[in-house]
């Protein structure tokens, strides 16, 4: 646990509830038409995560893919009944900037209604597939607001081949959308090393970096205990026994399969080294006044 001479703010622990075959890294070899024919492992992997969170007495935020909720409603109901926060991860795990606004609107409304029907709770939070709210898809924020979402955790303040808005805020802030709506944003974690923004939010970065390095980067991003950060993981990342797609490119295999066998034990260590809660709890625990940016200002930052 964090020691008195190393205080830790309340960080956000988040799980993107999707299966191994949903990921963007494998989209070149796995077609959505195949998904129902592949052996699902999301239920058993999410159950293992629940056991770990129970061990550490931590409540977290589960960003649930609508495709998963439709097929495993009892699992989603269990997450909610155990006191965890349920948020939306969209429906079909497609990159927003490759969707039309009409398709995105339909899927967003559909997945939100599905989660609310299952849990009986209002769903206010959202995370885009592969963090795909970028300068080319900021229009999605207006649709999120129209659908009733009040907060988002999709914007990564880094340069990346698939996502990111470089130089956007690294601390929690608010966005005024093109239509004048306000969305609270909790960006993904980045450390600042020698003038560079280094991703330290979880996922592949958590698996690929040695644990002591990741721990240092996460602490660095928090100002060594001054402000909360967001951590994310996927259920498939603790599952080294998942089916392998060897026809994927070497880079995609590297991104997806590196250190799957080490991830569960590393997560156990992380939960002991830092304090975690839900995204909403962590956002609300951030004490400094939050910046308000217009969406057109974010476009200029990118």
C-alpha positions as CSV (number, residue, x, y, z in Angstrom):
1,X,0.0,0.0,0.0
2,X,1.1,3.6,-0.5
3,X,3.2,4.7,2.5
4,X,2.9,8.0,4.5
5,X,6.0,9.4,2.9
6,X,4.7,8.5,-0.6
7,X,1.1,9.7,-0.6
8,X,-1.0,8.8,-3.5
9,X,-4.1,10.6,-4.9
10,X,-7.1,8.6,-5.8
11,X,-6.4,7.4,-9.4
12,X,-9.0,6.0,-11.8
13,X,-8.9,2.3,-12.5
14,X,-10.8,1.5,-15.7
15,X,-11.4,-1.7,-17.6
16,X,-12.4,-1.7,-21.3
17,X,-14.7,-4.8,-21.4
18,X,-14.0,-6.3,-24.8
19,X,-12.8,-9.7,-26.1
20,X,-9.5,-10.5,-27.6
21,X,-10.8,-10.6,-31.2
22,X,-12.3,-7.0,-31.0
23,X,-9.0,-5.2,-30.9
24,X,-7.8,-2.8,-33.6
25,X,-4.4,-4.6,-33.7
26,X,-6.1,-7.7,-35.1
27,X,-8.7,-6.0,-37.3
28,X,-6.7,-6.8,-40.4
29,X,-7.1,-10.6,-39.9
30,X,-10.4,-10.8,-37.9
31,X,-13.6,-9.5,-39.6
32,X,-16.6,-8.5,-37.4
33,X,-18.6,-11.1,-39.3
34,X,-16.4,-13.8,-37.6
35,X,-16.8,-12.6,-34.0
36,X,-19.8,-14.8,-33.1
37,X,-18.0,-17.9,-34.4
38,X,-14.9,-17.4,-32.2
39,X,-14.6,-18.7,-28.7
40,X,-15.3,-15.9,-26.3
41,X,-13.1,-15.5,-23.2
42,X,-14.3,-12.1,-21.9
43,X,-16.6,-13.5,-19.2
44,X,-14.0,-15.7,-17.5
45,X,-11.3,-13.0,-17.8
46,X,-13.5,-10.3,-16.3
47,X,-14.4,-12.6,-13.5
48,X,-10.7,-13.0,-12.7
49,X,-10.4,-9.2,-12.6
50,X,-13.4,-9.0,-10.2
51,X,-11.7,-11.3,-7.8
52,X,-8.6,-9.2,-7.8
53,X,-10.5,-6.0,-7.2
54,X,-12.4,-7.7,-4.4
55,X,-9.0,-8.7,-2.9
56,X,-7.9,-5.1,-2.9
57,X,-11.3,-3.7,-1.9
58,X,-11.4,-1.4,-5.0
59,X,-14.4,-0.2,-7.0
60,X,-13.5,0.5,-10.6
61,X,-15.1,1.7,-13.9
62,X,-16.0,-0.8,-16.5
63,X,-16.3,0.6,-20.0
64,X,-18.5,-2.0,-21.5
65,X,-18.8,-2.8,-25.2
66,X,-22.4,-3.0,-26.3
67,X,-21.6,-6.2,-28.3
68,X,-20.4,-7.8,-25.1
69,X,-23.3,-6.6,-23.0
70,X,-25.8,-7.9,-25.5
71,X,-24.3,-11.4,-25.2
72,X,-23.4,-11.5,-21.5
73,X,-26.0,-9.3,-19.7
74,X,-25.6,-11.3,-16.4
75,X,-21.9,-10.4,-16.3
76,X,-22.7,-6.7,-16.7
77,X,-25.5,-6.9,-14.1
78,X,-23.0,-8.5,-11.7
79,X,-20.5,-5.7,-12.2
80,X,-23.1,-3.1,-11.4
81,X,-24.6,-5.1,-8.5
82,X,-21.1,-5.3,-6.9
83,X,-20.9,-1.5,-6.8
84,X,-18.6,-0.9,-9.8
85,X,-19.3,2.0,-12.2
86,X,-20.7,1.1,-15.6
87,X,-19.8,3.3,-18.6
88,X,-20.0,2.8,-22.3
89,X,-17.3,1.6,-24.7
90,X,-19.6,2.1,-27.7
91,X,-21.2,-0.9,-29.5
92,X,-19.1,-2.3,-32.3
93,X,-15.5,-1.3,-31.4
94,X,-14.9,0.6,-34.7
95,X,-12.7,3.7,-35.0
96,X,-15.0,6.7,-34.7
97,X,-13.2,8.7,-37.4
98,X,-13.9,5.9,-39.9
99,X,-17.7,6.0,-39.1
100,X,-20.3,8.3,-40.4
101,X,-22.0,10.6,-37.8
102,X,-25.3,8.7,-38.5
103,X,-23.8,5.3,-37.7
104,X,-22.0,6.6,-34.6
105,X,-25.1,8.2,-33.3
106,X,-27.2,5.1,-33.7
107,X,-24.6,2.8,-32.1
108,X,-24.0,5.3,-29.2
109,X,-27.7,5.5,-28.4
110,X,-28.1,1.8,-28.8
111,X,-25.2,0.8,-26.5
112,X,-26.2,3.3,-23.8
113,X,-29.8,2.1,-23.7
114,X,-28.6,-1.5,-23.6
115,X,-26.4,-0.9,-20.5
116,X,-29.1,1.1,-18.7
117,X,-31.7,-1.6,-19.4
118,X,-29.4,-4.3,-17.9
119,X,-28.2,-2.4,-14.9
120,X,-31.2,-0.1,-14.1
121,X,-28.7,2.7,-13.7
122,X,-28.1,5.9,-15.7
123,X,-24.9,5.6,-17.8
124,X,-23.0,8.9,-18.0
125,X,-19.5,8.0,-19.0
126,X,-18.0,7.0,-22.4
127,X,-14.7,5.8,-23.8
128,X,-14.1,5.5,-27.6
129,X,-12.8,2.4,-29.2
130,X,-9.0,2.7,-29.5
131,X,-9.3,6.3,-28.1
132,X,-10.5,7.4,-31.5
133,X,-11.8,10.8,-30.5
134,X,-9.2,12.8,-32.4
135,X,-9.2,16.2,-34.2
136,X,-11.0,14.4,-37.0
137,X,-13.8,13.2,-34.9
138,X,-14.5,15.9,-32.2
139,X,-18.0,16.0,-33.7
140,X,-18.6,12.9,-31.6
141,X,-18.6,14.9,-28.4
142,X,-21.8,16.7,-29.5
143,X,-23.4,13.3,-30.2
144,X,-22.3,12.1,-26.8
145,X,-23.9,15.1,-25.2
146,X,-27.1,14.7,-27.1
147,X,-27.3,11.1,-26.0
148,X,-27.0,12.1,-22.3
149,X,-23.3,11.5,-21.5
150,X,-21.8,14.0,-19.2
151,X,-18.1,12.8,-19.2
152,X,-15.6,11.2,-21.5
153,X,-12.2,9.5,-21.2
154,X,-11.1,9.0,-24.8
155,X,-8.5,11.7,-25.5
156,X,-4.9,10.7,-25.4
157,X,-2.5,13.7,-25.3
158,X,0.2,12.0,-27.4
159,X,1.2,11.3,-31.0
160,X,0.2,7.8,-32.2
161,X,-0.5,6.1,-35.5
162,X,-4.2,5.4,-34.5
163,X,-5.2,8.1,-31.9
164,X,-4.1,11.1,-29.9
165,X,-4.4,14.9,-29.8
166,X,-0.9,16.1,-29.1
167,X,-0.5,19.0,-26.6
168,X,-4.0,18.6,-25.3
169,X,-4.3,18.9,-21.5
170,X,-2.9,16.1,-19.4
171,X,-5.0,17.0,-16.3
172,X,-8.8,16.6,-16.1
173,X,-10.6,19.4,-17.9
174,X,-13.9,20.3,-19.6
175,X,-14.7,20.7,-23.3
176,X,-17.3,23.1,-24.8
177,X,-18.5,21.3,-27.9
178,X,-19.4,23.0,-31.2
179,X,-23.1,23.1,-30.1
180,X,-22.3,24.7,-26.7
181,X,-22.6,21.6,-24.6
182,X,-20.1,20.8,-21.8
183,X,-18.4,17.5,-21.5
184,X,-16.0,16.6,-18.7
185,X,-12.8,15.0,-20.0
186,X,-10.4,12.8,-18.1
187,X,-7.5,12.3,-20.5
188,X,-5.3,9.2,-20.6
189,X,-2.1,9.3,-18.6
190,X,1.1,10.7,-20.0
191,X,4.4,11.3,-18.2
192,X,6.7,14.2,-19.3
193,X,10.3,13.2,-19.7
194,X,12.9,15.6,-21.2
195,X,10.2,17.5,-22.9
196,X,8.5,14.4,-24.4
197,X,5.1,13.0,-23.6
198,X,5.4,9.3,-22.8
199,X,2.2,7.2,-22.6
200,X,1.8,5.7,-19.1
201,X,-1.9,4.9,-19.0
202,X,-1.8,1.1,-19.0
203,X,-2.7,-1.5,-21.7
204,X,0.2,-2.4,-23.9
205,X,2.4,0.2,-22.3
206,X,1.9,-1.5,-18.9
207,X,2.8,-4.9,-20.4
208,X,5.7,-3.8,-22.5
209,X,7.6,-1.6,-20.1
210,X,9.3,-3.2,-17.1
211,X,7.1,-2.8,-14.1
212,X,9.5,-0.5,-12.1
213,X,9.7,1.8,-15.2
214,X,5.9,1.9,-15.6
215,X,5.5,2.6,-11.9
216,X,8.0,5.5,-12.2
217,X,6.2,6.9,-15.2
218,X,2.8,6.7,-13.6
219,X,4.1,8.5,-10.5
220,X,5.9,11.1,-12.7
221,X,2.6,11.7,-14.5
222,X,0.9,12.4,-11.2
223,X,3.4,14.9,-10.2
224,X,4.7,12.3,-7.7
225,X,1.5,12.3,-5.8
226,X,-0.1,15.7,-6.7
227,X,-2.9,14.7,-9.0
228,X,-5.0,11.7,-10.1
229,X,-4.4,9.8,-13.3
230,X,-6.3,7.2,-15.4
231,X,-5.2,3.6,-15.7
232,X,-6.8,1.2,-18.2
233,X,-6.6,-2.5,-19.0
234,X,-8.6,-5.0,-21.1
235,X,-9.7,-8.4,-19.8
236,X,-7.9,-10.2,-22.6
237,X,-4.6,-8.7,-21.4
238,X,-4.5,-11.1,-18.4
239,X,-5.1,-14.2,-20.6
240,X,-2.0,-15.8,-22.1
241,X,-4.1,-18.8,-23.2
242,X,-6.2,-16.9,-25.7
243,X,-6.2,-18.1,-29.3
244,X,-3.4,-16.7,-31.4
245,X,-3.7,-15.1,-34.8
246,X,-0.2,-15.8,-36.3
247,X,-1.2,-14.4,-39.7
248,X,-1.3,-10.9,-38.2
249,X,1.7,-8.6,-38.8
250,X,4.7,-8.9,-36.4
251,X,4.0,-5.5,-35.1
252,X,0.3,-6.3,-34.4
253,X,1.4,-9.5,-32.6
254,X,3.9,-7.6,-30.6
255,X,1.3,-5.0,-29.5
256,X,-1.2,-7.7,-28.6
257,X,0.7,-10.6,-27.2
258,X,3.7,-9.2,-25.3
259,X,3.8,-10.2,-21.7
260,X,0.3,-11.4,-21.4
261,X,1.6,-14.0,-18.9
262,X,2.9,-11.2,-16.6
263,X,0.0,-8.8,-16.7
264,X,-2.2,-10.2,-13.9
265,X,0.7,-10.2,-11.3
266,X,1.7,-6.7,-12.4
267,X,-1.8,-5.5,-11.9
268,X,-1.8,-7.0,-8.4
269,X,1.3,-5.0,-7.6
270,X,-0.1,-1.8,-9.1
271,X,-3.2,-2.1,-6.9
272,X,-0.9,-2.3,-3.9
273,X,1.3,0.6,-4.9
274,X,-1.4,3.2,-5.7
275,X,-4.9,4.1,-4.5
276,X,-7.6,3.5,-7.0
277,X,-11.3,4.2,-7.4
278,X,-13.8,4.8,-10.2
279,X,-13.3,7.4,-13.0
280,X,-16.0,9.6,-11.5
281,X,-14.6,9.4,-8.0
282,X,-11.1,10.2,-9.2
283,X,-12.3,13.1,-11.5
284,X,-14.2,14.6,-8.6
285,X,-11.3,14.3,-6.3
286,X,-9.1,16.5,-8.5
287,X,-9.1,19.7,-6.5
288,X,-7.6,22.4,-8.8
289,X,-10.0,24.4,-11.0
290,X,-10.5,22.5,-14.3
291,X,-9.7,24.2,-17.6
292,X,-12.5,24.8,-20.0
293,X,-11.5,24.4,-23.7
294,X,-13.6,24.8,-26.8
295,X,-13.5,22.0,-29.3
296,X,-12.0,24.2,-32.0
297,X,-9.1,25.0,-29.6
298,X,-8.4,21.2,-29.4
299,X,-8.3,21.1,-33.2
300,X,-5.6,23.7,-33.3
301,X,-3.6,21.8,-30.6
302,X,-3.5,18.7,-32.7
